[in-house]
Amino acid sequence: MTTIQDFEKDFLSVDDHSSWFIKYDALRCVEYDLAFSPAKLYYCGAGCQVCFIEKNLKRIKSMYADYVPETITDEQTKEWFEIFEYYYKVLVTDDLIYLKRNHPQMFEWYVKHAKHLEYGMTDNALITQMGILLNELTFKSICEISLSDEFIKKVNSKKNHNKVKEIVEKYLEKYNLSKTKYLYTLDENPDRDVHEIFDSLSDRGIINATQDDLRKDENRKFQSTGEMKQQSNWFATHKGNQYFIHGEQTELLGNSFYFNATEASDPDCPPFYTFETGKFNVEDMLVSMLKGKLAYYKRCIPELEDATDPWVIKIRDYYINTTEKFVINDDFNFIPKLMLNPNTKFYWKLSQTGYKNTEHGLYKPSEKPKSIIELRG
């Protein structure tokens, strides 16, 4: 796992942004997991204090029903599961209690298929989703839990003991948990209750990581002593807005792909790739993803012109130094090994669909090799 220290050291010192884009950004977001929902728009009503897409969620609540499928066909389900085969994990963060009360057809789909999917949740959702997750359906596992110091302090102060630790342990009676993220939002360092949860989960072999507060321009981090691993920092916050390097998981909502939850919860944000049922094309998706990344980076440049924070400036410069450097080829037949790790399911799946594994990458035999991406001449 790349730590935030390694990432920042490398990213802040690198001058060759073109090479960095190829190695660590371009196709990295397909190498591990995929976020998913059958709905065409993401909504959650848990009301977490740390939610950085709160404005989007409040706006779309009244219109969310228009984006929920009335029925989910076997054909749709089959195609989704074919797409899932490219990824190690498929992560769900839908508000299950809201779906059960308002959209039972989608909730029942989860009841039937949850055993193939993993669930992730933050703060309030640990409480609101508990009855359903423990008693009404069973996911394959819990991929990750995110806990803010603010949430831990608020809940525990009402109960006069480490109630949050008790809640997490209740989940562990049923589910395997891969990772816990600790979100640093308060001015003081994490208190004893945070470290109690950390120690308990660490003893179980669960990864503990810290993550910045996406809502704040000066992203705060735990002043840890090396005990907690830290998330790769793929974003910056400037004037209350988040700016991303899209190297993390993508999101599939219905038949549309988005780069993150911010976009997936915004009805005005177009997906970077969409397809008709039965017509998903992985090559078209990859091309659209690369074009979508570079288009997003280009759009963000003017908004960061007055940045003074070194981290924000570095991301702005990265945007500038990548957006005009590359040509994305629609008719490619070669993916360099430098761009896509051969030890990933995505690489393996492509090798089962006409691509041949070569010394230099994946090649679909036809004419002369043509890379999915090239430096502009």
BALOBA-1460 file (C-alpha; in Angstrom, 3 decimals):
// residues 377
<rec num="1" residu="m" x="0.000" y="0.000" z="0.000"/>
<rec num="2" residu="t" x="1.415" y="3.399" z="-0.982"/>
<rec num="3" residu="t" x="1.538" y="5.609" z="2.100"/>
<rec num="4" residu="i" x="0.715" y="9.281" z="2.033"/>
<rec num="5" residu="q" x="4.317" y="10.040" z="2.943"/>
<rec num="6" residu="d" x="5.632" y="8.065" z="-0.057"/>
<rec num="7" residu="f" x="3.004" y="9.543" z="-2.354"/>
<rec num="8" residu="e" x="3.620" y="13.149" z="-1.317"/>
<rec num="9" residu="k" x="7.390" y="12.749" z="-1.418"/>
<rec num="10" residu="d" x="7.236" y="11.316" z="-4.916"/>
<rec num="11" residu="f" x="4.537" y="13.622" z="-6.237"/>
<rec num="12" residu="l" x="5.950" y="16.827" z="-4.758"/>
<rec num="13" residu="s" x="9.443" y="16.106" z="-6.067"/>
<rec num="14" residu="v" x="8.614" y="14.795" z="-9.522"/>
<rec num="15" residu="d" x="9.013" y="17.112" z="-12.491"/>
<rec num="16" residu="d" x="8.183" y="14.616" z="-15.220"/>
<rec num="17" residu="h" x="4.404" y="14.712" z="-14.900"/>
<rec num="18" residu="s" x="3.912" y="12.846" z="-18.179"/>
<rec num="19" residu="s" x="5.671" y="9.742" z="-16.898"/>
<rec num="20" residu="w" x="3.934" y="10.032" z="-13.534"/>
<rec num="21" residu="f" x="0.544" y="10.180" z="-15.264"/>
<rec num="22" residu="i" x="1.296" y="7.028" z="-17.242"/>
<rec num="23" residu="k" x="2.594" y="5.058" z="-14.258"/>
<rec num="24" residu="y" x="0.393" y="6.184" z="-11.369"/>
<rec num="25" residu="d" x="-2.751" y="7.781" z="-12.735"/>
<rec num="26" residu="a" x="-3.938" y="6.858" z="-16.229"/>
<rec num="27" residu="l" x="-5.309" y="3.336" z="-15.682"/>
<rec num="28" residu="r" x="-4.609" y="2.926" z="-11.979"/>
<rec num="29" residu="c" x="-8.287" y="3.400" z="-11.067"/>
<rec num="30" residu="v" x="-9.281" y="0.083" z="-12.672"/>
<rec num="31" residu="e" x="-6.657" y="-2.025" z="-10.931"/>
<rec num="32" residu="y" x="-8.476" y="-2.981" z="-7.766"/>
<rec num="33" residu="d" x="-12.056" y="-2.075" z="-6.847"/>
<rec num="34" residu="l" x="-15.267" y="-0.621" z="-8.257"/>
<rec num="35" residu="a" x="-18.037" y="1.245" z="-6.435"/>
<rec num="36" residu="f" x="-21.523" y="0.250" z="-7.604"/>
<rec num="37" residu="s" x="-25.222" y="1.023" z="-7.365"/>
<rec num="38" residu="p" x="-28.138" y="-0.100" z="-9.567"/>
<rec num="39" residu="a" x="-29.485" y="3.476" z="-9.356"/>
<rec num="40" residu="k" x="-28.392" y="6.137" z="-11.843"/>
<rec num="41" residu="l" x="-27.569" y="8.658" z="-9.118"/>
<rec num="42" residu="y" x="-25.962" y="8.212" z="-5.708"/>
<rec num="43" residu="y" x="-27.904" y="9.164" z="-2.580"/>
<rec num="44" residu="c" x="-27.384" y="8.607" z="1.131"/>
<rec num="45" residu="g" x="-29.502" y="10.035" z="3.931"/>
<rec num="46" residu="a" x="-27.291" y="9.072" z="6.879"/>
<rec num="47" residu="g" x="-26.463" y="12.730" z="7.482"/>
<rec num="48" residu="c" x="-22.836" y="12.303" z="8.546"/>
<rec num="49" residu="q" x="-21.244" y="15.484" z="9.861"/>
<rec num="50" residu="v" x="-18.127" y="14.879" z="7.772"/>
<rec num="51" residu="c" x="-19.968" y="14.350" z="4.471"/>
<rec num="52" residu="f" x="-18.235" y="16.346" z="1.739"/>
<rec num="53" residu="i" x="-21.077" y="15.838" z="-0.784"/>
<rec num="54" residu="e" x="-23.774" y="17.049" z="1.613"/>
<rec num="55" residu="k" x="-24.930" y="19.834" z="-0.722"/>
<rec num="56" residu="n" x="-25.445" y="17.372" z="-3.551"/>
<rec num="57" residu="l" x="-27.370" y="14.957" z="-1.336"/>
<rec num="58" residu="k" x="-29.736" y="17.625" z="-0.017"/>
<rec num="59" residu="r" x="-30.395" y="18.815" z="-3.536"/>
<rec num="60" residu="i" x="-31.182" y="15.429" z="-5.054"/>
<rec num="61" residu="k" x="-33.285" y="13.890" z="-2.284"/>
<rec num="62" residu="s" x="-36.583" y="15.024" z="-3.819"/>
<rec num="63" residu="m" x="-35.587" y="13.838" z="-7.299"/>
<rec num="64" residu="y" x="-33.792" y="10.609" z="-6.389"/>
<rec num="65" residu="a" x="-36.829" y="8.444" z="-7.227"/>
<rec num="66" residu="d" x="-36.459" y="9.436" z="-10.882"/>
<rec num="67" residu="y" x="-33.037" y="7.758" z="-10.945"/>
<rec num="68" residu="v" x="-34.015" y="4.484" z="-9.273"/>
<rec num="69" residu="p" x="-34.961" y="1.649" z="-11.653"/>
<rec num="70" residu="e" x="-38.564" y="0.487" z="-11.353"/>
<rec num="71" residu="t" x="-37.431" y="-2.997" z="-12.290"/>
<rec num="72" residu="i" x="-34.018" y="-4.615" z="-12.627"/>
<rec num="73" residu="t" x="-33.909" y="-7.192" z="-15.377"/>
<rec num="74" residu="d" x="-31.916" y="-10.411" z="-15.439"/>
<rec num="75" residu="e" x="-30.119" y="-9.038" z="-18.498"/>
<rec num="76" residu="q" x="-28.960" y="-5.975" z="-16.565"/>
<rec num="77" residu="t" x="-27.840" y="-8.070" z="-13.632"/>
<rec num="78" residu="k" x="-25.925" y="-10.450" z="-15.876"/>
<rec num="79" residu="e" x="-24.079" y="-7.592" z="-17.558"/>
<rec num="80" residu="w" x="-23.195" y="-5.944" z="-14.245"/>
<rec num="81" residu="f" x="-21.708" y="-9.169" z="-12.967"/>
<rec num="82" residu="e" x="-19.718" y="-9.558" z="-16.176"/>
<rec num="83" residu="i" x="-18.253" y="-6.095" z="-15.523"/>
<rec num="84" residu="f" x="-17.545" y="-7.038" z="-11.899"/>
<rec num="85" residu="e" x="-15.241" y="-9.800" z="-13.149"/>
<rec num="86" residu="y" x="-12.642" y="-7.163" z="-14.028"/>
<rec num="87" residu="y" x="-12.244" y="-6.116" z="-10.378"/>
<rec num="88" residu="y" x="-11.092" y="-7.688" z="-7.116"/>
<rec num="89" residu="k" x="-13.826" y="-6.010" z="-5.102"/>
<rec num="90" residu="v" x="-17.168" y="-4.385" z="-5.817"/>
<rec num="91" residu="l" x="-18.114" y="-1.907" z="-3.109"/>
<rec num="92" residu="v" x="-21.626" y="-0.722" z="-2.193"/>
<rec num="93" residu="t" x="-22.365" y="2.340" z="-0.054"/>
<rec num="94" residu="d" x="-26.074" y="2.770" z="-0.782"/>
<rec num="95" residu="d" x="-28.392" y="3.802" z="2.074"/>
<rec num="96" residu="l" x="-30.116" y="0.464" z="2.601"/>
<rec num="97" residu="i" x="-32.653" y="1.626" z="5.179"/>
<rec num="98" residu="y" x="-33.755" y="4.412" z="2.829"/>
<rec num="99" residu="l" x="-34.084" y="1.958" z="-0.045"/>
<rec num="100" residu="k" x="-36.098" y="-0.484" z="2.030"/>
<rec num="101" residu="r" x="-38.589" y="2.220" z="2.999"/>
<rec num="102" residu="n" x="-38.821" y="4.009" z="-0.339"/>
<rec num="103" residu="h" x="-37.580" y="1.713" z="-3.119"/>
<rec num="104" residu="p" x="-38.158" y="-1.893" z="-2.043"/>
<rec num="105" residu="q" x="-37.481" y="-3.279" z="-5.522"/>
<rec num="106" residu="m" x="-33.864" y="-2.101" z="-5.325"/>
<rec num="107" residu="f" x="-33.539" y="-3.247" z="-1.719"/>
<rec num="108" residu="e" x="-34.734" y="-6.732" z="-2.683"/>
<rec num="109" residu="w" x="-32.135" y="-6.839" z="-5.443"/>
<rec num="110" residu="y" x="-29.505" y="-6.303" z="-2.759"/>
<rec num="111" residu="v" x="-31.043" y="-8.982" z="-0.543"/>
<rec num="112" residu="k" x="-30.615" y="-11.426" z="-3.420"/>
<rec num="113" residu="h" x="-27.142" y="-10.393" z="-4.573"/>
<rec num="114" residu="a" x="-25.388" y="-8.918" z="-1.515"/>
<rec num="115" residu="k" x="-23.379" y="-12.099" z="-0.955"/>
<rec num="116" residu="h" x="-21.305" y="-11.213" z="-4.038"/>
<rec num="117" residu="l" x="-20.662" y="-7.601" z="-3.003"/>
<rec num="118" residu="e" x="-18.892" y="-5.740" z="-0.203"/>
<rec num="119" residu="y" x="-20.232" y="-2.876" z="1.879"/>
<rec num="120" residu="g" x="-18.634" y="0.342" z="3.079"/>
<rec num="121" residu="m" x="-19.923" y="2.987" z="5.484"/>
<rec num="122" residu="t" x="-19.055" y="6.115" z="7.436"/>
<rec num="123" residu="d" x="-19.991" y="7.381" z="10.914"/>
<rec num="124" residu="n" x="-23.810" y="7.589" z="11.228"/>
<rec num="125" residu="a" x="-24.316" y="4.754" z="8.763"/>
<rec num="126" residu="l" x="-22.829" y="2.328" z="11.287"/>
<rec num="127" residu="i" x="-25.888" y="3.027" z="13.414"/>
<rec num="128" residu="t" x="-28.585" y="3.512" z="10.756"/>
<rec num="129" residu="q" x="-27.642" y="0.425" z="8.713"/>
<rec num="130" residu="m" x="-26.935" y="-1.956" z="11.609"/>
<rec num="131" residu="g" x="-30.334" y="-3.681" z="11.803"/>
<rec num="132" residu="i" x="-30.361" y="-4.439" z="8.081"/>
<rec num="133" residu="l" x="-26.724" y="-5.495" z="7.809"/>
<rec num="134" residu="l" x="-26.920" y="-7.815" z="10.796"/>
<rec num="135" residu="n" x="-30.422" y="-9.243" z="10.364"/>
<rec num="136" residu="e" x="-31.880" y="-8.805" z="6.873"/>
<rec num="137" residu="l" x="-29.123" y="-9.402" z="4.329"/>
<rec num="138" residu="t" x="-25.529" y="-10.548" z="4.205"/>
<rec num="139" residu="f" x="-22.765" y="-8.960" z="2.184"/>
<rec num="140" residu="k" x="-19.605" y="-10.836" z="1.274"/>
<rec num="141" residu="s" x="-17.731" y="-8.658" z="3.768"/>
<rec num="142" residu="i" x="-17.379" y="-5.095" z="4.950"/>
<rec num="143" residu="c" x="-14.722" y="-3.557" z="2.756"/>
<rec num="144" residu="e" x="-14.095" y="-0.522" z="4.911"/>
<rec num="145" residu="i" x="-15.448" y="1.612" z="7.722"/>
<rec num="146" residu="s" x="-14.636" y="5.306" z="8.049"/>
<rec num="147" residu="l" x="-14.760" y="6.878" z="11.502"/>
<rec num="148" residu="s" x="-14.258" y="10.555" z="12.243"/>
<rec num="149" residu="d" x="-12.841" y="11.720" z="15.555"/>
<rec num="150" residu="e" x="-15.858" y="14.049" z="15.729"/>
<rec num="151" residu="f" x="-18.319" y="11.141" z="15.482"/>
<rec num="152" residu="i" x="-16.445" y="9.015" z="18.021"/>
<rec num="153" residu="k" x="-16.332" y="11.878" z="20.520"/>
<rec num="154" residu="k" x="-20.021" y="12.770" z="20.049"/>
<rec num="155" residu="v" x="-21.376" y="9.230" z="20.401"/>
<rec num="156" residu="n" x="-19.133" y="8.232" z="23.283"/>
<rec num="157" residu="s" x="-19.830" y="11.408" z="25.276"/>
<rec num="158" residu="k" x="-23.509" y="10.476" z="25.364"/>
<rec num="159" residu="k" x="-22.877" y="6.895" z="26.466"/>
<rec num="160" residu="n" x="-19.977" y="7.509" z="28.866"/>
<rec num="161" residu="h" x="-18.017" y="4.608" z="27.425"/>
<rec num="162" residu="n" x="-16.518" y="3.600" z="24.073"/>
<rec num="163" residu="k" x="-19.827" y="2.914" z="22.358"/>
<rec num="164" residu="v" x="-18.333" y="3.213" z="18.862"/>
<rec num="165" residu="k" x="-15.846" y="0.430" z="19.615"/>
<rec num="166" residu="e" x="-18.775" y="-1.688" z="20.794"/>
<rec num="167" residu="i" x="-20.687" y="-1.007" z="17.548"/>
<rec num="168" residu="v" x="-17.703" y="-1.954" z="15.387"/>
<rec num="169" residu="e" x="-17.161" y="-5.157" z="17.349"/>
<rec num="170" residu="k" x="-20.818" y="-6.064" z="16.848"/>
<rec num="171" residu="y" x="-20.268" y="-5.979" z="13.097"/>
<rec num="172" residu="l" x="-17.150" y="-8.099" z="13.483"/>
<rec num="173" residu="e" x="-19.234" y="-10.891" z="14.997"/>
<rec num="174" residu="k" x="-20.745" y="-11.388" z="11.521"/>
<rec num="175" residu="y" x="-18.421" y="-9.815" z="8.971"/>
<rec num="176" residu="n" x="-14.774" y="-9.717" z="8.009"/>
<rec num="177" residu="l" x="-13.505" y="-6.132" z="7.846"/>
<rec num="178" residu="s" x="-10.645" y="-5.180" z="5.537"/>
<rec num="179" residu="k" x="-9.835" y="-1.621" z="6.566"/>
<rec num="180" residu="t" x="-10.790" y="1.199" z="8.920"/>
<rec num="181" residu="k" x="-10.166" y="4.841" z="8.002"/>
<rec num="182" residu="y" x="-9.884" y="7.483" z="10.707"/>
<rec num="183" residu="l" x="-10.920" y="10.962" z="9.570"/>
<rec num="184" residu="y" x="-9.209" y="13.799" z="11.408"/>
<rec num="185" residu="t" x="-11.652" y="16.737" z="11.721"/>
<rec num="186" residu="l" x="-11.073" y="18.257" z="15.176"/>
<rec num="187" residu="d" x="-8.299" y="20.633" z="16.196"/>
<rec num="188" residu="e" x="-7.000" y="18.420" z="18.983"/>
<rec num="189" residu="n" x="-5.129" y="15.167" z="18.494"/>
<rec num="190" residu="p" x="-7.167" y="11.931" z="18.631"/>
<rec num="191" residu="d" x="-8.187" y="10.959" z="22.147"/>
<rec num="192" residu="r" x="-8.028" y="7.668" z="24.024"/>
<rec num="193" residu="d" x="-11.246" y="6.309" z="22.478"/>
<rec num="194" residu="v" x="-9.812" y="6.552" z="18.950"/>
<rec num="195" residu="h" x="-6.695" y="4.680" z="20.006"/>
<rec num="196" residu="e" x="-8.748" y="2.023" z="21.790"/>
<rec num="197" residu="i" x="-10.565" y="1.268" z="18.542"/>
<rec num="198" residu="f" x="-7.265" y="1.322" z="16.658"/>
<rec num="199" residu="d" x="-5.620" y="-1.092" z="19.101"/>
<rec num="200" residu="s" x="-8.582" y="-3.461" z="19.060"/>
<rec num="201" residu="l" x="-8.724" y="-3.643" z="15.255"/>
<rec num="202" residu="s" x="-4.966" y="-3.770" z="14.869"/>
<rec num="203" residu="d" x="-4.873" y="-6.838" z="17.115"/>
<rec num="204" residu="r" x="-7.290" y="-8.481" z="14.681"/>
<rec num="205" residu="g" x="-4.991" y="-7.772" z="11.718"/>
<rec num="206" residu="i" x="-7.279" y="-5.115" z="10.242"/>
<rec num="207" residu="i" x="-5.609" y="-2.277" z="8.335"/>
<rec num="208" residu="n" x="-5.896" y="1.093" z="10.073"/>
<rec num="209" residu="a" x="-5.474" y="4.193" z="7.913"/>
<rec num="210" residu="t" x="-5.937" y="7.915" z="8.307"/>
<rec num="211" residu="q" x="-7.470" y="10.313" z="5.816"/>
<rec num="212" residu="d" x="-7.674" y="14.070" z="5.465"/>
<rec num="213" residu="d" x="-10.825" y="16.104" z="5.967"/>
<rec num="214" residu="l" x="-11.968" y="16.834" z="2.419"/>
<rec num="215" residu="r" x="-14.103" y="19.768" z="3.586"/>
<rec num="216" residu="k" x="-11.170" y="21.929" z="4.687"/>
<rec num="217" residu="d" x="-8.673" y="23.864" z="2.589"/>
<rec num="218" residu="e" x="-5.883" y="22.946" z="4.985"/>
<rec num="219" residu="n" x="-6.428" y="19.215" z="5.040"/>
<rec num="220" residu="r" x="-5.746" y="18.038" z="8.568"/>
<rec num="221" residu="k" x="-3.960" y="14.766" z="9.254"/>
<rec num="222" residu="f" x="-3.532" y="12.688" z="12.385"/>
<rec num="223" residu="q" x="-0.184" y="13.443" z="13.952"/>
<rec num="224" residu="s" x="0.470" y="9.730" z="14.230"/>
<rec num="225" residu="t" x="3.724" y="8.109" z="15.239"/>
<rec num="226" residu="g" x="3.764" y="5.670" z="12.377"/>
<rec num="227" residu="e" x="1.299" y="3.235" z="13.908"/>
<rec num="228" residu="m" x="-1.426" y="4.158" z="11.469"/>
<rec num="229" residu="k" x="-0.933" y="3.799" z="7.758"/>
<rec num="230" residu="q" x="-2.068" y="6.811" z="5.800"/>
<rec num="231" residu="q" x="-4.137" y="7.006" z="2.660"/>
<rec num="232" residu="s" x="-2.634" y="8.102" z="-0.607"/>
<rec num="233" residu="n" x="-3.616" y="11.727" z="-0.961"/>
<rec num="234" residu="w" x="-5.387" y="12.008" z="-4.294"/>
<rec num="235" residu="f" x="-7.108" y="15.352" z="-3.731"/>
<rec num="236" residu="a" x="-6.703" y="18.946" z="-2.663"/>
<rec num="237" residu="t" x="-9.282" y="21.350" z="-1.281"/>
<rec num="238" residu="h" x="-9.298" y="24.986" z="-2.437"/>
<rec num="239" residu="k" x="-11.939" y="27.531" z="-1.458"/>
<rec num="240" residu="g" x="-14.116" y="24.710" z="-0.179"/>
<rec num="241" residu="n" x="-14.023" y="22.741" z="-3.436"/>
<rec num="242" residu="q" x="-12.267" y="19.426" z="-3.957"/>
<rec num="243" residu="y" x="-9.872" y="18.798" z="-6.816"/>
<rec num="244" residu="f" x="-8.907" y="15.227" z="-7.557"/>
<rec num="245" residu="i" x="-6.250" y="13.190" z="-9.242"/>
<rec num="246" residu="h" x="-8.482" y="10.424" z="-10.521"/>
<rec num="247" residu="g" x="-6.311" y="7.494" z="-9.519"/>
<rec num="248" residu="e" x="-8.822" y="5.942" z="-7.123"/>
<rec num="249" residu="q" x="-11.745" y="3.588" z="-7.824"/>
<rec num="250" residu="t" x="-14.380" y="4.576" z="-10.353"/>
<rec num="251" residu="e" x="-18.124" y="4.271" z="-9.759"/>
<rec num="252" residu="l" x="-20.682" y="2.384" z="-11.854"/>
<rec num="253" residu="l" x="-24.206" y="3.685" z="-11.348"/>
<rec num="254" residu="g" x="-26.770" y="1.940" z="-13.501"/>
<rec num="255" residu="n" x="-25.164" y="1.999" z="-16.933"/>
<rec num="256" residu="s" x="-22.879" y="4.969" z="-16.341"/>
<rec num="257" residu="f" x="-19.334" y="5.348" z="-15.021"/>
<rec num="258" residu="y" x="-18.175" y="8.270" z="-12.856"/>
<rec num="259" residu="f" x="-14.835" y="9.127" z="-11.274"/>
<rec num="260" residu="n" x="-16.100" y="9.571" z="-7.700"/>
<rec num="261" residu="a" x="-19.077" y="10.124" z="-5.407"/>
<rec num="262" residu="t" x="-19.015" y="13.878" z="-5.991"/>
<rec num="263" residu="e" x="-19.797" y="13.367" z="-9.658"/>
<rec num="264" residu="a" x="-22.089" y="10.392" z="-9.083"/>
<rec num="265" residu="s" x="-24.329" y="12.469" z="-6.792"/>
<rec num="266" residu="d" x="-24.548" y="15.467" z="-9.128"/>
<rec num="267" residu="p" x="-27.395" y="15.254" z="-11.688"/>
<rec num="268" residu="d" x="-25.696" y="17.922" z="-13.800"/>
<rec num="269" residu="c" x="-22.403" y="16.033" z="-14.081"/>
<rec num="270" residu="p" x="-22.202" y="13.812" z="-17.170"/>
<rec num="271" residu="p" x="-20.627" y="10.365" z="-16.755"/>
<rec num="272" residu="f" x="-17.326" y="9.742" z="-18.457"/>
<rec num="273" residu="y" x="-18.806" y="6.620" z="-20.069"/>
<rec num="274" residu="t" x="-22.303" y="5.253" z="-20.490"/>
<rec num="275" residu="f" x="-23.672" y="2.269" z="-22.372"/>
<rec num="276" residu="e" x="-26.949" y="0.701" z="-23.403"/>
<rec num="277" residu="t" x="-27.859" y="-2.532" z="-21.645"/>
<rec num="278" residu="g" x="-26.149" y="-5.402" z="-23.420"/>
<rec num="279" residu="k" x="-23.592" y="-3.186" z="-25.124"/>
<rec num="280" residu="f" x="-20.847" y="-2.573" z="-22.559"/>
<rec num="281" residu="n" x="-17.491" y="-2.272" z="-24.316"/>
<rec num="282" residu="v" x="-14.421" y="-2.296" z="-22.080"/>
<rec num="283" residu="e" x="-12.193" y="-0.708" z="-24.725"/>
<rec num="284" residu="d" x="-14.597" y="2.194" z="-25.205"/>
<rec num="285" residu="m" x="-14.782" y="2.590" z="-21.435"/>
<rec num="286" residu="l" x="-10.997" y="2.831" z="-21.085"/>
<rec num="287" residu="v" x="-10.712" y="5.382" z="-23.883"/>
<rec num="288" residu="s" x="-13.551" y="7.477" z="-22.434"/>
<rec num="289" residu="m" x="-11.984" y="7.279" z="-18.983"/>
<rec num="290" residu="l" x="-8.648" y="8.629" z="-20.185"/>
<rec num="291" residu="k" x="-10.279" y="11.384" z="-22.204"/>
<rec num="292" residu="g" x="-12.540" y="12.213" z="-19.272"/>
<rec num="293" residu="k" x="-9.605" y="12.528" z="-16.861"/>
<rec num="294" residu="l" x="-7.707" y="14.919" z="-19.077"/>
<rec num="295" residu="a" x="-10.842" y="16.972" z="-19.778"/>
<rec num="296" residu="y" x="-11.514" y="17.267" z="-16.033"/>
<rec num="297" residu="y" x="-7.936" y="18.335" z="-15.307"/>
<rec num="298" residu="k" x="-8.162" y="21.002" z="-18.013"/>
<rec num="299" residu="r" x="-11.459" y="22.365" z="-16.636"/>
<rec num="300" residu="c" x="-9.971" y="22.727" z="-13.156"/>
<rec num="301" residu="i" x="-6.903" y="24.778" z="-14.108"/>
<rec num="302" residu="p" x="-8.569" y="28.235" z="-14.160"/>
<rec num="303" residu="e" x="-10.162" y="27.614" z="-10.746"/>
<rec num="304" residu="l" x="-6.726" y="27.111" z="-9.162"/>
<rec num="305" residu="e" x="-4.939" y="30.106" z="-10.675"/>
<rec num="306" residu="d" x="-4.786" y="31.964" z="-7.334"/>
<rec num="307" residu="a" x="-3.706" y="28.946" z="-5.237"/>
<rec num="308" residu="t" x="-0.916" y="29.546" z="-2.703"/>
<rec num="309" residu="d" x="-0.828" y="26.217" z="-0.856"/>
<rec num="310" residu="p" x="2.148" y="24.135" z="-2.158"/>
<rec num="311" residu="w" x="0.072" y="20.964" z="-2.432"/>
<rec num="312" residu="v" x="-2.692" y="22.703" z="-4.404"/>
<rec num="313" residu="i" x="-0.113" y="24.381" z="-6.642"/>
<rec num="314" residu="k" x="1.505" y="21.027" z="-7.355"/>
<rec num="315" residu="i" x="-1.812" y="19.501" z="-8.374"/>
<rec num="316" residu="r" x="-2.589" y="22.546" z="-10.530"/>
<rec num="317" residu="d" x="0.795" y="22.213" z="-12.237"/>
<rec num="318" residu="y" x="0.141" y="18.518" z="-12.744"/>
<rec num="319" residu="y" x="-3.128" y="19.382" z="-14.462"/>
<rec num="320" residu="i" x="-1.343" y="21.903" z="-16.684"/>
<rec num="321" residu="n" x="1.473" y="19.529" z="-17.587"/>
<rec num="322" residu="t" x="-0.738" y="16.596" z="-18.567"/>
<rec num="323" residu="t" x="-3.785" y="17.983" z="-20.332"/>
<rec num="324" residu="e" x="-2.056" y="18.861" z="-23.602"/>
<rec num="325" residu="k" x="0.658" y="16.207" z="-23.597"/>
<rec num="326" residu="f" x="-1.246" y="13.136" z="-24.763"/>
<rec num="327" residu="v" x="-3.259" y="11.730" z="-27.632"/>
<rec num="328" residu="i" x="-5.798" y="9.043" z="-26.753"/>
<rec num="329" residu="n" x="-6.341" y="6.576" z="-29.599"/>
<rec num="330" residu="d" x="-9.868" y="5.221" z="-30.085"/>
<rec num="331" residu="d" x="-8.589" y="2.420" z="-32.346"/>
<rec num="332" residu="f" x="-5.837" y="1.153" z="-30.038"/>
<rec num="333" residu="n" x="-4.741" y="-2.487" z="-29.889"/>
<rec num="334" residu="f" x="-1.953" y="-2.193" z="-27.315"/>
<rec num="335" residu="i" x="-1.860" y="-1.326" z="-23.588"/>
<rec num="336" residu="p" x="1.670" y="-0.838" z="-22.201"/>
<rec num="337" residu="k" x="2.552" y="-2.893" z="-19.135"/>
<rec num="338" residu="l" x="3.768" y="0.337" z="-17.589"/>
<rec num="339" residu="m" x="0.148" y="1.554" z="-17.467"/>
<rec num="340" residu="l" x="-1.640" y="-1.555" z="-16.203"/>
<rec num="341" residu="n" x="-0.200" y="-3.930" z="-13.631"/>
<rec num="342" residu="p" x="-0.013" y="-7.484" z="-15.045"/>
<rec num="343" residu="n" x="-0.873" y="-8.840" z="-11.577"/>
<rec num="344" residu="t" x="-4.419" y="-7.452" z="-11.627"/>
<rec num="345" residu="k" x="-7.741" y="-9.004" z="-12.513"/>
<rec num="346" residu="f" x="-8.334" y="-6.273" z="-15.083"/>
<rec num="347" residu="y" x="-5.154" y="-7.222" z="-16.938"/>
<rec num="348" residu="w" x="-6.003" y="-10.922" z="-16.707"/>
<rec num="349" residu="k" x="-9.582" y="-10.369" z="-17.910"/>
<rec num="350" residu="l" x="-8.396" y="-8.431" z="-20.954"/>
<rec num="351" residu="s" x="-6.007" y="-11.273" z="-21.739"/>
<rec num="352" residu="q" x="-9.056" y="-13.572" z="-21.906"/>
<rec num="353" residu="t" x="-10.878" y="-11.333" z="-24.398"/>
<rec num="354" residu="g" x="-8.550" y="-11.277" z="-27.384"/>
<rec num="355" residu="y" x="-5.487" y="-9.542" z="-25.954"/>
<rec num="356" residu="k" x="-2.188" y="-11.401" z="-25.738"/>
<rec num="357" residu="n" x="0.203" y="-10.963" z="-22.840"/>
<rec num="358" residu="t" x="3.568" y="-9.847" z="-24.214"/>
<rec num="359" residu="e" x="6.830" y="-8.645" z="-22.729"/>
<rec num="360" residu="h" x="5.724" y="-5.036" z="-23.150"/>
<rec num="361" residu="g" x="2.017" y="-5.272" z="-22.368"/>
<rec num="362" residu="l" x="-1.303" y="-6.401" z="-23.801"/>
<rec num="363" residu="y" x="-1.528" y="-6.644" z="-27.577"/>
<rec num="364" residu="k" x="-4.530" y="-7.602" z="-29.681"/>
<rec num="365" residu="p" x="-3.032" y="-9.113" z="-32.851"/>
<rec num="366" residu="s" x="-4.059" y="-7.267" z="-35.990"/>
<rec num="367" residu="e" x="-1.862" y="-4.734" z="-37.656"/>
<rec num="368" residu="k" x="0.990" y="-2.687" z="-36.258"/>
<rec num="369" residu="p" x="0.634" y="-2.127" z="-32.472"/>
<rec num="370" residu="k" x="-1.099" y="1.155" z="-31.619"/>
<rec num="371" residu="s" x="-0.992" y="2.254" z="-28.010"/>
<rec num="372" residu="i" x="-4.078" y="3.465" z="-26.150"/>
<rec num="373" residu="i" x="-2.085" y="6.619" z="-25.327"/>
<rec num="374" residu="e" x="0.768" y="8.442" z="-27.033"/>
<rec num="375" residu="l" x="2.732" y="11.603" z="-26.398"/>
<rec num="376" residu="r" x="1.544" y="14.407" z="-28.606"/>
<rec num="377" residu="g" x="4.050" y="15.064" z="-31.392"/>
